[in-house]
Amino acid sequence: MTTVLLPLRHAHIWATLGGVLLAVILVLALLPEPGQLPISYNDKFAHALAFMALMLWFSGVVELRRLPMLALCLAAYGLLIELLQGLTATRQPELLDLGADIAGILLGWILSIAGLRRWCTWLESGLRSWRASEKG
């Protein structure tokens, strides 16, 4: 059987939490836009940041050779969100949103290649050493 996930102790938990992130982003993207927010923010920056975070999250859980497919899947997810927004009464699809999603994916990919994809391994090894120090 071919595996996609890295051989991590809690790989399925990390992947499940990534699925939760995907669901939260989808719900937020389909909810009616809030009125005037007390802080100003750039919508495109928020899109890029969200998709960069998704790329970094999943790159820490899947094999390095799977990153191109991961990037394509996340881009398809961004397109799906835009299409679903077109079916709502309160949202509208924007091509620039998809562009910001893709920019975030590419930035996340670059950061992953630069070494941040090891976040999950670092976290798990830190947890192991913390547990060992608690026992000893």
C-alpha positions in Angstrom: 0.0 0.0 0.0 1.3 3.4 -1.0 1.3 6.0 1.8 1.1 9.7 1.4 1.7 10.7 5.0 5.1 10.9 6.6 6.0 8.3 9.2 5.0 10.4 12.1 3.7 9.1 15.4 0.6 11.3 15.1 0.3 11.7 11.4 -3.4 10.9 11.3 -4.1 13.5 14.0 -2.1 16.1 12.1 -4.0 15.2 8.8 -7.3 15.3 10.6 -6.6 18.7 12.1 -5.7 19.9 8.6 -9.1 18.7 7.5 -10.6 20.8 10.2 -8.6 23.8 9.0 -10.0 23.2 5.5 -13.6 23.0 6.9 -13.2 26.2 8.9 -11.9 28.1 5.9 -14.7 26.9 3.8 -17.3 27.9 6.3 -15.7 31.3 6.8 -15.6 31.8 3.0 -19.3 31.0 2.6 -20.7 33.0 5.6 -22.1 36.4 4.8 -19.4 39.0 4.8 -19.3 40.8 8.2 -20.2 44.5 8.1 -17.6 47.1 9.0 -14.9 45.4 11.0 -13.2 47.3 13.9 -9.9 46.7 12.2 -8.9 47.1 8.6 -7.5 44.2 6.7 -6.6 43.4 3.2 -8.8 40.6 1.8 -6.2 39.4 -0.7 -3.6 39.2 2.1 -5.9 37.1 4.2 -6.4 34.7 1.2 -2.7 34.4 0.7 -2.0 33.9 4.4 -4.7 31.2 4.7 -3.4 29.2 1.7 0.2 29.7 2.8 -0.8 28.2 6.2 -2.6 25.3 4.5 0.4 24.5 2.3 2.8 24.7 5.3 0.4 22.6 7.4 0.0 19.8 4.9 3.6 19.9 3.8 4.6 18.9 7.3 2.4 15.8 7.1 2.9 14.5 3.6 6.0 13.2 1.7 8.1 15.8 0.0 7.4 14.3 -3.4 3.7 14.9 -2.9 4.1 18.7 -2.7 3.2 19.4 -6.4 0.0 17.4 -6.0 -0.7 19.1 -2.7 -0.3 22.5 -4.4 -2.7 21.5 -7.2 -5.3 20.2 -4.7 -5.1 23.4 -2.7 -5.5 25.5 -5.9 -8.5 23.3 -6.8 -9.9 23.9 -3.3 -9.5 27.6 -3.7 -11.4 27.4 -7.1 -14.1 25.3 -5.4 -14.6 28.0 -2.8 -14.9 30.7 -5.4 -17.4 28.6 -7.4 -19.5 27.9 -4.2 -19.4 31.7 -3.3 -21.1 32.3 -6.7 -24.0 30.1 -5.5 -24.6 32.2 -2.4 -26.8 35.3 -2.2 -24.2 37.2 -0.1 -20.8 36.3 -1.7 -19.4 36.6 -5.2 -16.5 34.8 -6.8 -13.4 36.9 -7.6 -10.6 35.8 -9.8 -8.2 37.9 -7.8 -9.1 35.9 -4.7 -8.0 32.7 -6.5 -4.8 34.5 -7.6 -4.1 35.4 -3.9 -4.8 31.8 -2.9 -2.3 30.6 -5.5 0.3 33.2 -4.4 -0.1 31.9 -0.8 0.3 28.3 -2.0 3.5 29.2 -3.9 4.9 31.1 -0.9 4.0 28.2 1.4 5.8 25.8 -1.0 8.9 27.9 -1.0 8.9 28.1 2.8 8.3 24.3 2.9 11.3 23.6 0.6 13.3 26.0 2.8 12.8 23.7 5.8 9.6 24.7 7.5 7.9 21.5 6.3 9.7 19.9 9.2 7.4 21.7 11.7 5.6 18.5 12.5 8.8 16.5 13.1 10.1 19.2 15.3 6.9 19.3 17.3 6.7 15.6 17.8 10.4 15.3 18.8 9.9 18.2 21.3 6.9 16.4 22.8 8.9 13.2 23.1 11.7 14.9 24.9 9.3 16.9 27.1 7.5 13.6 28.1 10.9 12.0 28.8 12.0 14.8 31.0 8.6 14.6 32.9 9.2 10.9 33.6 12.9 11.3 34.6 
